[in-house]
Amino acid sequence: MTSRLRVLINLAALIFSLAAPAAAWDVASYASSESFHAFNQRFSGDVYHYPRHSAAPLGLLGFDIYAEASLDRGFGNSVAGDLIDGNLTGGAMTIGRVGVRKGLPGGIDIGVAYSRPLGSSNLNLASADVQWALLQGGPLSPAVSLRATGTGTVGSTGTYDFRQYGAEILVSKGFTMLTPYAGVGVFRSRGTLNAIHGPTLHDTDTQGVAYAGVTLSLLLPKITIEVEKADVVQASLRVGIGL
């Protein structure tokens, strides 16, 4: 096992081990339509499958393996937090994710990922994305890509089911070690609350999304910091390896 892969595996294990001592909440099985809308709207922005990478294509031999976490600090103190049955650590909604991306011919990249809100007892989500480079970028020109994503709950025995689809345009400019990037897009989410007491609730929400970040390419990992805006502003950190 290479030292790069060992570092990434240890980071992923650390992210998801944080969920064990904090496994103290679930989505409540009762809610008004107003409180469920507030929860679904904010949660859908928190778990959106943001790129956290540049617009430049990976290339046929390229790949990217990563572990990351995002943080919405005020979730527990908002109206959305009223639907939390239990306690969010520090009142924050933290999403841990691991994933892989692979370059294909024609400037196309594809990726899959698994994510989990830390502290949740049974919310598991799978995501997939495809990205196509309109401009692959160069020494003097930026890279520009179109990106489509999908996310949904998997293997869940809880009361909350979730589906989401999004589309974006992403721009980046690579330098020697730093690659800043930014993007905008829109996503549509549908959440279902299978209430034990009361009717089943459905909520459909469409939101705009904007983000900006920078990737630092070091000898061992690639480190990305991103600031994201959907319903609220949140921050994320990714550590990855690849070509």
C-alpha positions, 0 to 999 in steps of 0.5 A: 500500500502506498503512503498516499493511499494509507494517508487517505484511508486513515483520514476517511476512517477518522471522518467516519469514526467521528460518527460513532460516539456522536450517533445521537440523532435521527430525523423525527417521525413527526412534523408539521409541513412547515417544519419539514419544508425548513428541514428539507430545504436546508438539509438538501443544500448541506448534502448537495454533491458539490464538486470540490475540484477544478473544471479541468478534465482528469484525462484518460489516465487521471483519477482522484480518490478523496475524503472530505467533510462539510460544516453547517454550523447553525443547523441545530439552532435553526427551524430546520433543527426542530426536526432533529430527534436527538442532539447535533454535536455543537449544533452543527450539521457535518457531512462526511464523504468519500469518493472516487473520480475517473477521467474518460476520453473526450474531456469527460470525468465521472465519479461516485461517492458515499456520504453520511451526516455525522451522528446520524443513526441511519442516514446514508447517501450515494452520489454520482456525477458526470463532468464535461469540459467545454474548454480544457484550459491551458497556460493562458486560458481557463478551463470551463466545464458543465457538470450534472449530479445526483444524490439519494438515500440508500439502505435507509430504514429511517423515516426520511427518504431523499432524492436530488439532481443538479446541474452547474457550470464550473470555471477554474484556472490552474497555476503551479501549485494553486488552482482557484475555481468557482461555479454556479448551478441549480438543483432540485430535491424531493424529501419524504417523511414517513411519519409514524403519527400523522400523514406522510409528508412530501416536500419539493425544493429548487435552489440556486447554488454557488461556490468558490474554492482553491486546491493546493497540490502538494507532493503527497495530497491535494487539499481543497477548501471550498465555500458554498452557498445554497440555503445557507453558507457552509465550508468544506475541506477535501483531502485527495490523491490522484493524477 
